[in-house]
Amino acid sequence: MLDPFKAVKGQLKIRFDKASIDDVIFKLHYRATFMLLLVSSILVTQRQYVGEHIKCLSDLDTSEKKFINVINTYCFFSSTFTVVKHLNESALLTGNIPHPGVGPAVEEDEVIHHAYYQWVPFVLFAQALMFYLPHAIWKTKEDGRLQAFVSGLHLAFVPNYEEDQKKDDMIILSKKNIDNRIQELKIEYKNRFHAWRSWSVWLVSCEVLNLLNLMFQIYLTDVFLGGYFWGIGSQVWNNVDWDDYLDPLDVVFPKVTKCVFYKYGPSGVIQNNDAMCVMALNVIHEKIFTILWFWYAIVFIFTVLGLIHRFLVFILFPRSVGFNHFMFKYACPGNYKSQTLNIIRRNCYFGDWLFLYYLGKNMRVYVFKMFLKGVAEDFDQYYATPLKMRLGKFVTVVNNSLWELLASFFL
């Protein structure tokens, strides 16, 4: 019964051997929302949960009952409709109509055509891909830089081993190798100092792209459902007691609809067969789009808060040692010397600082504190060198940064 959902099983795995290149809010888009849409897309294509997607009852003669499957197929791929004047709860209570929106109609009556159900699995699948797209872009532009930095150090605790240890197919580095690796990282970071700007630009750009994509998907879903998606959440919230005979969602996802099938009679005259169709799949559709409404609202709030947080970090990190202590302690819990953090905040650009922050998220406390201390010491040594030498290094770094920034956009 659950075999169709095995395709998404791989998305549930958490890789502890891979560096984390984004935050929880980013993962809400390309993991949680992607999974939700993908599972929904698979669910609406399965018959074992709700049976046939559509079944129609028509006034065909006994000799014409063999055409009922044709009518089912025709009404599914063309469209069905409900009559607006029969979306009336009082008429339901008095028994004047059997189902909301189903009843006699003349040509002048306003009707609502329902053809979206043919496209629901395709739209949900396309939306899942769109939510994954910013992550794919960021993963391509990040190009494994964080992973290359923290490789071999994600299991490095306070070193107690004189030799490398192998446990469960994983290598735990010795004290000597950890110290050597930290020295290599310091050199690599120093050589690329002020060149992490393009890295941070792409990260923040993809976070903004997440918000823009979410807003576009909300708009697209509203258009897809004929303008009714925007109000689904408030309608459900205001009808939480479920004691009304007319469900507000029946306007968008009717369980019973009408369909007219035209055919030629024995004399060549066009005959119309009025059919009443049971839309079993709409029971699933209404649940999916209601959940999506609330989920999109939650993700939207967290995404906006995440971008506000990123903006505040950009403003506050060069101004406050206390703020730096709080952020680094959040990324990698530990006690950091104020002198070290003061040197870091005075010398780092936002891109350099953000890369350090993500290194802290992917390193153990001992390793990151040693690395941060070494970087701060290098800054002190740099400012202890003559001005002429510092200017030469500065020009070299600026040239490398500009070339990398240009290459990141055009390559």
DOKE-705130 format. One record per residue (C-alpha): x, y, z. Coordinates in steps of 0.1 Angstrom, whole numbers, always signed. Example, Ala and Ser with C-alpha at 12.3 -4.5 7.8 and 13.67 -1.06 7.14 Angstrom:
BEGIN
((+123 -45 +78)) ((+137 -11 +71)) 
This chain:
BEGIN
((+0 +0 +0)) ((+29 +23 +7)) ((+50 +12 -22)) ((+44 +44 -43)) ((+60 +65 -15)) ((+93 +46 -15)) ((+105 +71 -41)) ((+107 +99 -15)) ((+124 +77 +11)) ((+158 +90 +3)) ((+148 +126 +12)) ((+142 +115 +48)) ((+179 +105 +53)) ((+201 +128 +73)) ((+237 +128 +63)) ((+259 +135 +93)) ((+291 +132 +72)) ((+281 +161 +50)) ((+286 +198 +59)) ((+255 +218 +64)) ((+256 +247 +39)) ((+223 +263 +49)) ((+200 +268 +79)) ((+168 +253 +91)) ((+146 +279 +73)) ((+163 +270 +40)) ((+156 +234 +47)) ((+119 +241 +52)) ((+118 +249 +15)) ((+139 +222 -2)) ((+133 +194 +22)) ((+99 +198 +41)) ((+79 +217 +14)) ((+95 +196 -14)) ((+86 +164 +4)) ((+50 +176 +12)) ((+44 +185 -24)) ((+60 +153 -38)) ((+40 +131 -15)) ((+8 +150 -24)) ((+15 +146 -61)) ((+19 +108 -56)) ((-11 +105 -34)) ((-36 +120 -59)) ((-25 +96 -86)) ((-33 +65 -65)) ((-67 +47 -68)) ((-63 +24 -38)) ((-71 +52 -13)) ((-103 +66 -28)) ((-112 +42 -56)) ((-122 +56 -90)) ((-115 +93 -93)) ((-149 +100 -109)) ((-181 +80 -113)) ((-211 +94 -131)) ((-248 +86 -129)) ((-268 +93 -161)) ((-303 +88 -174)) ((-292 +64 -202)) ((-316 +37 -214)) ((-309 +2 -203)) ((-295 -6 -238)) ((-271 +23 -234)) ((-256 +15 -200)) ((-225 +3 -217)) ((-217 +39 -225)) ((-213 +48 -188)) ((-176 +43 -188)) ((-174 +66 -218)) ((-193 +93 -199)) ((-170 +88 -169)) ((-139 +94 -191)) ((-155 +123 -209)) ((-165 +141 -178)) ((-131 +136 -162)) ((-110 +150 -191)) ((-134 +177 -202)) ((-149 +194 -171)) ((-178 +192 -147)) ((-197 +221 -132)) ((-218 +233 -103)) ((-246 +258 -103)) ((-240 +289 -82)) ((-277 +294 -72)) ((-278 +259 -57)) ((-249 +265 -34)) ((-275 +273 -8)) ((-276 +258 +27)) ((-313 +265 +33)) ((-322 +246 +0)) ((-301 +217 +14)) ((-320 +217 +47)) ((-354 +218 +30)) ((-345 +190 +6)) ((-350 +211 -25)) ((-315 +201 -38)) ((-297 +168 -32)) ((-261 +181 -31)) ((-245 +216 -29)) ((-244 +231 -64)) ((-264 +203 -81)) ((-299 +210 -94)) ((-318 +222 -124)) ((-303 +250 -144)) ((-311 +271 -174)) ((-287 +288 -199)) ((-286 +321 -180)) ((-276 +306 -147)) ((-241 +312 -134)) ((-220 +280 -132)) ((-186 +272 -119)) ((-166 +249 -141)) ((-142 +225 -125)) ((-113 +213 -147)) ((-84 +217 -123)) ((-85 +181 -110)) ((-69 +169 -143)) ((-38 +189 -136)) ((-34 +186 -98)) ((-6 +159 -99)) ((+14 +178 -125)) ((+11 +212 -108)) ((+21 +197 -74)) ((+51 +180 -89)) ((+62 +212 -108)) ((+58 +232 -76)) ((+80 +206 -57)) ((+107 +211 -83)) ((+104 +249 -80)) ((+109 +247 -42)) ((+141 +226 -48)) ((+155 +249 -74)) ((+171 +276 -50)) ((+189 +248 -32)) ((+202 +233 -64)) ((+215 +268 -74)) ((+231 +274 -41)) ((+246 +239 -40)) ((+262 +245 -74)) ((+276 +279 -65)) ((+288 +268 -31)) ((+307 +240 -49)) ((+316 +220 -18)) ((+338 +247 -2)) ((+325 +241 +34)) ((+328 +204 +29)) ((+364 +207 +18)) ((+371 +228 +49)) ((+356 +206 +75)) ((+364 +172 +59)) ((+378 +149 +85)) ((+371 +173 +114)) ((+334 +167 +120)) ((+343 +138 +144)) ((+373 +156 +160)) ((+366 +160 +197)) ((+393 +170 +223)) ((+421 +149 +209)) ((+431 +119 +231)) ((+446 +97 +204)) ((+482 +95 +193)) ((+472 +76 +162)) ((+442 +79 +139)) ((+413 +56 +151)) ((+388 +38 +128)) ((+353 +33 +142)) ((+323 +21 +122)) ((+340 +30 +89)) ((+348 +65 +101)) ((+383 +79 +109)) ((+388 +98 +141)) ((+419 +120 +137)) ((+448 +120 +162)) ((+460 +152 +180)) ((+489 +157 +156)) ((+467 +154 +125)) ((+440 +177 +140)) ((+466 +204 +146)) ((+481 +200 +111)) ((+446 +202 +96)) ((+438 +234 +116)) ((+471 +249 +103)) ((+461 +240 +67)) ((+427 +256 +72)) ((+442 +288 +86)) ((+464 +291 +55)) ((+436 +284 +31)) ((+413 +309 +49)) ((+440 +336 +50)) ((+448 +331 +13)) ((+411 +336 +4)) ((+404 +364 +29)) ((+379 +389 +17)) ((+372 +365 -12)) ((+342 +349 +5)) ((+320 +378 -6)) ((+307 +359 -36)) ((+300 +329 -13)) ((+278 +350 +10)) ((+262 +369 -19)) ((+250 +337 -35)) ((+237 +323 -1)) ((+217 +354 +7)) ((+205 +357 -29)) ((+191 +321 -27)) ((+175 +328 +6)) ((+157 +358 -11)) ((+149 +335 -40)) ((+132 +311 -16)) ((+108 +339 -4)) ((+101 +351 -40)) ((+94 +315 -51)) ((+71 +310 -22)) ((+51 +341 -30)) ((+49 +331 -67)) ((+37 +295 -58)) ((+10 +310 -35)) ((-1 +332 -64)) ((+1 +304 -89)) ((-20 +281 -67)) ((-46 +308 -63)) ((-49 +312 -101)) ((-50 +275 -105)) ((-80 +272 -82)) ((-98 +300 -98)) ((-90 +326 -71)) ((-103 +305 -42)) ((-70 +294 -26)) ((-64 +328 -9)) ((-94 +324 +13)) ((-93 +287 +20)) ((-75 +290 +53)) ((-99 +316 +68)) ((-129 +296 +56)) ((-117 +265 +73)) ((-107 +284 +105)) ((-141 +300 +107)) ((-158 +266 +102)) ((-139 +246 +128)) ((-171 +233 +144)) ((-180 +214 +112)) ((-217 +214 +120)) ((-228 +233 +88)) ((-246 +213 +61)) ((-228 +233 +35)) ((-190 +229 +37)) ((-173 +261 +25)) ((-148 +239 +6)) ((-176 +225 -14)) ((-175 +256 -36)) ((-139 +248 -46)) ((-138 +210 -42)) ((-174 +198 -47)) ((-180 +161 -40)) ((-208 +159 -65)) ((-210 +178 -97)) ((-229 +179 -130)) ((-218 +170 -165)) ((-235 +171 -199)) ((-226 +144 -224)) ((-237 +150 -260)) ((-242 +122 -286)) ((-261 +115 -318)) ((-295 +97 -315)) ((-309 +71 -339)) ((-322 +99 -362)) ((-290 +119 -362)) ((-304 +145 -338)) ((-279 +156 -311)) ((-290 +143 -277)) ((-277 +155 -243)) ((-274 +133 -213)) ((-274 +150 -180)) ((-250 +132 -156)) ((-244 +136 -119)) ((-207 +128 -110)) ((-192 +117 -77)) ((-158 +133 -74)) ((-142 +111 -48)) ((-107 +126 -55)) ((-119 +160 -42)) ((-119 +145 -7)) ((-81 +143 -10)) ((-77 +176 -29)) ((-94 +197 -2)) ((-72 +182 +25)) ((-40 +188 +4)) ((-47 +224 -5)) ((-60 +232 +30)) ((-27 +218 +46)) ((-7 +237 +19)) ((-24 +270 +28)) ((-14 +267 +65)) ((+20 +254 +56)) ((+28 +282 +32)) ((+17 +307 +58)) ((+40 +292 +84)) ((+70 +290 +59)) ((+63 +325 +48)) ((+65 +339 +83)) ((+97 +320 +91)) ((+113 +330 +58)) ((+106 +367 +64)) ((+119 +364 +99)) ((+150 +347 +86)) ((+158 +374 +61)) ((+152 +401 +88)) ((+177 +382 +110)) ((+202 +381 +82)) ((+199 +418 +78)) ((+204 +425 +115)) ((+235 +403 +115)) ((+249 +423 +86)) ((+244 +455 +107)) ((+254 +442 +141)) ((+283 +418 +136)) ((+310 +446 +132)) ((+296 +467 +161)) ((+293 +444 +191)) ((+316 +418 +207)) ((+287 +406 +227)) ((+266 +399 +196)) ((+295 +380 +181)) ((+299 +359 +213)) ((+261 +351 +211)) ((+262 +341 +174)) ((+293 +320 +176)) ((+281 +303 +208)) ((+248 +295 +191)) ((+267 +281 +161)) ((+293 +261 +181)) ((+286 +262 +219)) ((+317 +272 +238)) ((+334 +300 +256)) ((+352 +324 +233)) ((+377 +351 +244)) ((+365 +386 +239)) ((+399 +396 +226)) ((+397 +370 +198)) ((+361 +380 +189)) ((+371 +417 +189)) ((+399 +411 +164)) ((+376 +390 +142)) ((+348 +416 +141)) ((+372 +445 +133)) ((+389 +427 +104)) ((+362 +406 +87)) ((+338 +416 +60)) ((+303 +402 +61)) ((+313 +373 +37)) ((+343 +364 +58)) ((+323 +365 +90)) ((+294 +345 +76)) ((+318 +318 +63)) ((+333 +316 +98)) ((+299 +312 +113)) ((+290 +283 +90)) ((+324 +267 +98)) ((+314 +269 +135)) ((+282 +251 +127)) ((+301 +222 +111)) ((+330 +219 +136)) ((+335 +206 +171)) ((+341 +232 +198)) ((+378 +223 +203)) ((+386 +225 +166)) ((+367 +257 +159)) ((+381 +275 +190)) ((+417 +266 +179)) ((+409 +277 +143)) ((+393 +310 +154)) ((+422 +317 +177)) ((+447 +311 +150)) ((+429 +334 +125)) ((+429 +362 +151)) ((+466 +357 +157)) ((+472 +359 +120)) ((+453 +392 +119)) ((+476 +406 +147)) ((+507 +395 +128)) ((+493 +411 +96)) ((+489 +445 +113)) ((+524 +442 +128)) ((+540 +441 +93)) ((+551 +473 +76)) ((+525 +494 +58)) ((+541 +489 +24)) ((+538 +451 +27)) ((+502 +453 +39)) ((+492 +474 +9)) ((+508 +449 -15)) ((+488 +421 +1)) ((+457 +442 +2)) ((+459 +449 -36)) ((+464 +412 -43)) ((+434 +402 -22)) ((+412 +428 -38)) ((+421 +416 -73)) ((+415 +380 -64)) ((+381 +390 -48)) ((+370 +409 -78)) ((+379 +381 -102)) ((+362 +355 -81)) ((+330 +377 -78)) ((+329 +381 -115)) ((+336 +345 -122)) ((+308 +334 -98)) ((+282 +353 -118)) ((+293 +345 -153)) ((+307 +309 -151)) 
